[in-house]
Amino acid sequence: MSGAVIDFSAADVAAIAASYDPAVHEAPHVIGHPKTDGPAYGWVQSLGVNEAGRLCITGSRQVEPAFAELVGAGRYKKRSASFYPPDHPSNPKPGAYYLKHVGWLGATPPSVKGLADFAAPEAGLVEFADWDDELNANLWRRLREWLIAKFGIEEADKVTPSYAVDELQRLAQQPDADETATATPSQPTPAYAEGEQAVKTLTPDLTARAAELDAREARLAEQEAAQAAAAKEQRSAGIAAFGDAMVAEGRWLPAERKRWVEFMEALPAAAVVIEFGEGDAKTETPALEVFQAAMKALPPRVEFAELVRNETKPAEVDMKDPAAITAAAVAFSEAESKAGRTVSFEQAVQHIVTTHKQG
């Protein structure tokens, strides 16, 4: 279909027929050449080579009856097969061409011209399997897989033992002529009856266990929520205490406390990577700790202790002369600055006034 030219020898055709194994990959009967979402109307069971050296289908199973009628009536009398190349990564048996699917064509002719029209095969070449048996086996296998994923293989073996599911699958794949007449809807197979009874027996236990697991998960969720709330409350108390200390030490003004406390509350609790100067190692530290360490390093902005730390009597200042008061305040500020303390002009004036009143 892509326009590539490929030579097939008689040995290639024989290898395709010989390598086909439905247990490895079962090629479906489809309409046209669908990608992945087309339904299958039957499955190729075996391939062969006829007297003319042509590849032919010698057996099929689970063919949709309505589809078989359309083919028999000539609605889809042309076929176009699709193969995996020998070196294709999806080839189930690398080294030879492998049948991917058989596309049945109606109005659109096949890419390879000259193919003979489909004629009804001889009796025995196309097998119609009982879909009810296959559906029953598939349902039990899916139930077993679900039980294994949910409760483990030991519990699954109690309900759907693997040998019972395998037996159902084997019976479903047998031709009609080989099936026994003892298994009827009113009289299920022993494996089916055993599995059904096991499900009825174990269902209350599984239900109780599932309820117990749900209750345990709910308790754990409540405990985790309580722990998270307690940790958040403890963090908020620590932030409030830190804010009080910053105000008491004069590093924050009282009016700033609320803003900085709200800022610290908004910082993430998880650790963050902090990178320092070139050559320094990276460290992971909570952002709150980083911020608080920076705040502690700030110099006091308000000095609540006594500013004069010596017993030297200050020089006399004419308290009626504003210029003299100003000069004394400036001199005091400069002296405090040399001592490593920061004093505002208002504080210096207040100090001069208070000192001379006491004197």
Contacts in CASP RR format, 6 or more apart in sequence:
PFRMAT RR
TARGET T0000
AUTHOR 0000-0000-0000
METHOD contacts of the structure
MODEL  1
MSGAVIDFSAADVAAIAASYDPAVHEAPHVIGHPKTDGPAYGWVQSLGVN
EAGRLCITGSRQVEPAFAELVGAGRYKKRSASFYPPDHPSNPKPGAYYLK
HVGWLGATPPSVKGLADFAAPEAGLVEFADWDDELNANLWRRLREWLIAK
FGIEEADKVTPSYAVDELQRLAQQPDADETATATPSQPTPAYAEGEQAVK
TLTPDLTARAAELDAREARLAEQEAAQAAAAKEQRSAGIAAFGDAMVAEG
RWLPAERKRWVEFMEALPAAAVVIEFGEGDAKTETPALEVFQAAMKALPP
RVEFAELVRNETKPAEVDMKDPAAITAAAVAFSEAESKAGRTVSFEQAVQ
HIVTTHKQG
1 33 0 8 1.000
1 80 0 8 1.000
1 111 0 8 1.000
10 53 0 8 1.000
12 96 0 8 1.000
12 97 0 8 1.000
13 49 0 8 1.000
13 53 0 8 1.000
13 54 0 8 1.000
13 55 0 8 1.000
14 49 0 8 1.000
15 96 0 8 1.000
15 97 0 8 1.000
16 47 0 8 1.000
16 55 0 8 1.000
16 83 0 8 1.000
16 96 0 8 1.000
16 97 0 8 1.000
16 98 0 8 1.000
16 99 0 8 1.000
17 47 0 8 1.000
17 48 0 8 1.000
17 49 0 8 1.000
17 55 0 8 1.000
19 93 0 8 1.000
19 96 0 8 1.000
19 98 0 8 1.000
20 27 0 8 1.000
20 44 0 8 1.000
20 46 0 8 1.000
20 47 0 8 1.000
20 98 0 8 1.000
20 99 0 8 1.000
21 92 0 8 1.000
21 93 0 8 1.000
22 43 0 8 1.000
22 44 0 8 1.000
22 45 0 8 1.000
22 46 0 8 1.000
24 92 0 8 1.000
24 93 0 8 1.000
25 92 0 8 1.000
25 98 0 8 1.000
25 100 0 8 1.000
26 43 0 8 1.000
26 44 0 8 1.000
26 45 0 8 1.000
27 43 0 8 1.000
27 44 0 8 1.000
27 99 0 8 1.000
27 100 0 8 1.000
27 101 0 8 1.000
27 102 0 8 1.000
28 40 0 8 1.000
28 41 0 8 1.000
28 42 0 8 1.000
28 43 0 8 1.000
28 44 0 8 1.000
28 101 0 8 1.000
28 102 0 8 1.000
29 40 0 8 1.000
29 41 0 8 1.000
29 42 0 8 1.000
29 43 0 8 1.000
29 44 0 8 1.000
29 60 0 8 1.000
29 63 0 8 1.000
29 67 0 8 1.000
29 101 0 8 1.000
29 102 0 8 1.000
29 103 0 8 1.000
29 104 0 8 1.000
30 38 0 8 1.000
30 39 0 8 1.000
30 40 0 8 1.000
30 41 0 8 1.000
30 101 0 8 1.000
30 102 0 8 1.000
30 103 0 8 1.000
30 104 0 8 1.000
31 38 0 8 1.000
31 41 0 8 1.000
31 76 0 8 1.000
31 103 0 8 1.000
31 104 0 8 1.000
32 80 0 8 1.000
32 103 0 8 1.000
32 104 0 8 1.000
32 105 0 8 1.000
32 108 0 8 1.000
33 80 0 8 1.000
33 82 0 8 1.000
33 101 0 8 1.000
33 103 0 8 1.000
41 63 0 8 1.000
41 64 0 8 1.000
41 67 0 8 1.000
41 104 0 8 1.000
42 60 0 8 1.000
42 61 0 8 1.000
42 62 0 8 1.000
42 63 0 8 1.000
42 64 0 8 1.000
42 67 0 8 1.000
43 60 0 8 1.000
43 61 0 8 1.000
43 62 0 8 1.000
43 63 0 8 1.000
44 57 0 8 1.000
44 59 0 8 1.000
44 60 0 8 1.000
44 99 0 8 1.000
44 102 0 8 1.000
45 58 0 8 1.000
45 59 0 8 1.000
45 60 0 8 1.000
45 61 0 8 1.000
45 127 0 8 1.000
46 57 0 8 1.000
46 58 0 8 1.000
46 59 0 8 1.000
47 55 0 8 1.000
47 56 0 8 1.000
47 57 0 8 1.000
47 58 0 8 1.000
47 99 0 8 1.000
48 55 0 8 1.000
48 56 0 8 1.000
48 57 0 8 1.000
48 58 0 8 1.000
49 55 0 8 1.000
49 56 0 8 1.000
50 56 0 8 1.000
55 81 0 8 1.000
57 102 0 8 1.000
57 121 0 8 1.000
57 125 0 8 1.000
58 125 0 8 1.000
59 121 0 8 1.000
59 124 0 8 1.000
59 125 0 8 1.000
59 126 0 8 1.000
59 127 0 8 1.000
60 125 0 8 1.000
60 126 0 8 1.000
60 127 0 8 1.000
61 127 0 8 1.000
61 128 0 8 1.000
61 129 0 8 1.000
61 173 0 8 1.000
62 128 0 8 1.000
62 129 0 8 1.000
62 131 0 8 1.000
62 134 0 8 1.000
63 126 0 8 1.000
63 127 0 8 1.000
63 128 0 8 1.000
65 128 0 8 1.000
67 76 0 8 1.000
68 126 0 8 1.000
68 128 0 8 1.000
70 76 0 8 1.000
71 77 0 8 1.000
71 104 0 8 1.000
71 118 0 8 1.000
72 118 0 8 1.000
72 120 0 8 1.000
74 118 0 8 1.000
75 106 0 8 1.000
76 104 0 8 1.000
76 105 0 8 1.000
76 106 0 8 1.000
76 118 0 8 1.000
77 106 0 8 1.000
77 117 0 8 1.000
77 118 0 8 1.000
78 104 0 8 1.000
78 105 0 8 1.000
78 106 0 8 1.000
78 109 0 8 1.000
78 110 0 8 1.000
78 115 0 8 1.000
78 117 0 8 1.000
78 118 0 8 1.000
79 102 0 8 1.000
79 103 0 8 1.000
79 104 0 8 1.000
79 105 0 8 1.000
79 110 0 8 1.000
79 115 0 8 1.000
79 118 0 8 1.000
80 102 0 8 1.000
80 103 0 8 1.000
80 105 0 8 1.000
80 110 0 8 1.000
80 111 0 8 1.000
80 112 0 8 1.000
80 115 0 8 1.000
81 99 0 8 1.000
81 100 0 8 1.000
81 101 0 8 1.000
81 102 0 8 1.000
81 103 0 8 1.000
82 99 0 8 1.000
82 100 0 8 1.000
82 101 0 8 1.000
82 102 0 8 1.000
82 103 0 8 1.000
83 97 0 8 1.000
83 98 0 8 1.000
83 99 0 8 1.000
83 100 0 8 1.000
84 90 0 8 1.000
84 91 0 8 1.000
84 92 0 8 1.000
84 97 0 8 1.000
84 98 0 8 1.000
84 100 0 8 1.000
85 91 0 8 1.000
85 97 0 8 1.000
86 94 0 8 1.000
86 95 0 8 1.000
86 96 0 8 1.000
86 97 0 8 1.000
87 94 0 8 1.000
87 95 0 8 1.000
88 94 0 8 1.000
91 98 0 8 1.000
92 98 0 8 1.000
127 175 0 8 1.000
127 176 0 8 1.000
128 176 0 8 1.000
129 172 0 8 1.000
129 173 0 8 1.000
129 175 0 8 1.000
129 176 0 8 1.000
130 172 0 8 1.000
130 176 0 8 1.000
130 179 0 8 1.000
133 168 0 8 1.000
133 171 0 8 1.000
133 172 0 8 1.000
134 172 0 8 1.000
134 173 0 8 1.000
136 168 0 8 1.000
136 172 0 8 1.000
136 192 0 8 1.000
137 165 0 8 1.000
137 168 0 8 1.000
137 169 0 8 1.000
137 171 0 8 1.000
137 172 0 8 1.000
140 160 0 8 1.000
140 164 0 8 1.000
140 165 0 8 1.000
140 168 0 8 1.000
140 192 0 8 1.000
140 195 0 8 1.000
141 165 0 8 1.000
141 169 0 8 1.000
143 159 0 8 1.000
143 160 0 8 1.000
143 199 0 8 1.000
144 156 0 8 1.000
144 159 0 8 1.000
144 160 0 8 1.000
144 162 0 8 1.000
144 165 0 8 1.000
147 155 0 8 1.000
147 156 0 8 1.000
147 159 0 8 1.000
147 160 0 8 1.000
148 156 0 8 1.000
151 206 0 8 1.000
151 209 0 8 1.000
155 202 0 8 1.000
155 206 0 8 1.000
158 198 0 8 1.000
158 202 0 8 1.000
159 195 0 8 1.000
159 198 0 8 1.000
159 199 0 8 1.000
159 202 0 8 1.000
160 195 0 8 1.000
160 198 0 8 1.000
160 199 0 8 1.000
161 195 0 8 1.000
164 191 0 8 1.000
164 192 0 8 1.000
164 194 0 8 1.000
164 195 0 8 1.000
165 191 0 8 1.000
167 189 0 8 1.000
167 191 0 8 1.000
168 189 0 8 1.000
168 191 0 8 1.000
168 192 0 8 1.000
171 179 0 8 1.000
171 183 0 8 1.000
171 189 0 8 1.000
183 189 0 8 1.000
183 192 0 8 1.000
188 196 0 8 1.000
231 269 0 8 1.000
235 269 0 8 1.000
235 288 0 8 1.000
236 265 0 8 1.000
239 261 0 8 1.000
239 264 0 8 1.000
239 265 0 8 1.000
239 288 0 8 1.000
240 261 0 8 1.000
242 264 0 8 1.000
242 292 0 8 1.000
242 295 0 8 1.000
243 252 0 8 1.000
243 257 0 8 1.000
243 260 0 8 1.000
243 261 0 8 1.000
244 257 0 8 1.000
246 252 0 8 1.000
246 257 0 8 1.000
246 260 0 8 1.000
246 295 0 8 1.000
247 253 0 8 1.000
247 254 0 8 1.000
247 257 0 8 1.000
249 300 0 8 1.000
250 300 0 8 1.000
250 301 0 8 1.000
250 302 0 8 1.000
250 303 0 8 1.000
250 304 0 8 1.000
251 295 0 8 1.000
251 296 0 8 1.000
251 298 0 8 1.000
251 299 0 8 1.000
251 300 0 8 1.000
251 301 0 8 1.000
252 260 0 8 1.000
252 295 0 8 1.000
252 301 0 8 1.000
253 301 0 8 1.000
253 302 0 8 1.000
260 295 0 8 1.000
263 291 0 8 1.000
264 288 0 8 1.000
264 291 0 8 1.000
264 292 0 8 1.000
267 286 0 8 1.000
267 287 0 8 1.000
267 288 0 8 1.000
267 291 0 8 1.000
268 286 0 8 1.000
268 287 0 8 1.000
269 286 0 8 1.000
269 288 0 8 1.000
270 286 0 8 1.000
271 284 0 8 1.000
271 285 0 8 1.000
271 286 0 8 1.000
272 284 0 8 1.000
272 285 0 8 1.000
272 286 0 8 1.000
272 287 0 8 1.000
272 290 0 8 1.000
273 282 0 8 1.000
273 283 0 8 1.000
273 284 0 8 1.000
274 282 0 8 1.000
274 283 0 8 1.000
274 284 0 8 1.000
274 285 0 8 1.000
274 290 0 8 1.000
275 282 0 8 1.000
276 283 0 8 1.000
299 342 0 8 1.000
300 341 0 8 1.000
300 342 0 8 1.000
301 342 0 8 1.000
303 341 0 8 1.000
303 342 0 8 1.000
303 343 0 8 1.000
303 347 0 8 1.000
307 332 0 8 1.000
307 336 0 8 1.000
307 341 0 8 1.000
307 343 0 8 1.000
307 347 0 8 1.000
307 351 0 8 1.000
308 314 0 8 1.000
308 351 0 8 1.000
308 355 0 8 1.000
314 328 0 8 1.000
314 352 0 8 1.000
314 355 0 8 1.000
314 356 0 8 1.000
315 328 0 8 1.000
316 356 0 8 1.000
317 324 0 8 1.000
317 325 0 8 1.000
317 328 0 8 1.000
317 352 0 8 1.000
317 356 0 8 1.000
318 324 0 8 1.000
319 325 0 8 1.000
319 353 0 8 1.000
319 356 0 8 1.000
325 349 0 8 1.000
325 352 0 8 1.000
325 353 0 8 1.000
326 349 0 8 1.000
328 352 0 8 1.000
329 345 0 8 1.000
329 348 0 8 1.000
329 349 0 8 1.000
329 351 0 8 1.000
329 352 0 8 1.000
330 345 0 8 1.000
330 348 0 8 1.000
332 343 0 8 1.000
332 348 0 8 1.000
332 351 0 8 1.000
332 352 0 8 1.000
333 343 0 8 1.000
333 344 0 8 1.000
333 345 0 8 1.000
333 348 0 8 1.000
336 342 0 8 1.000
336 343 0 8 1.000
336 348 0 8 1.000
337 343 0 8 1.000
343 351 0 8 1.000
END
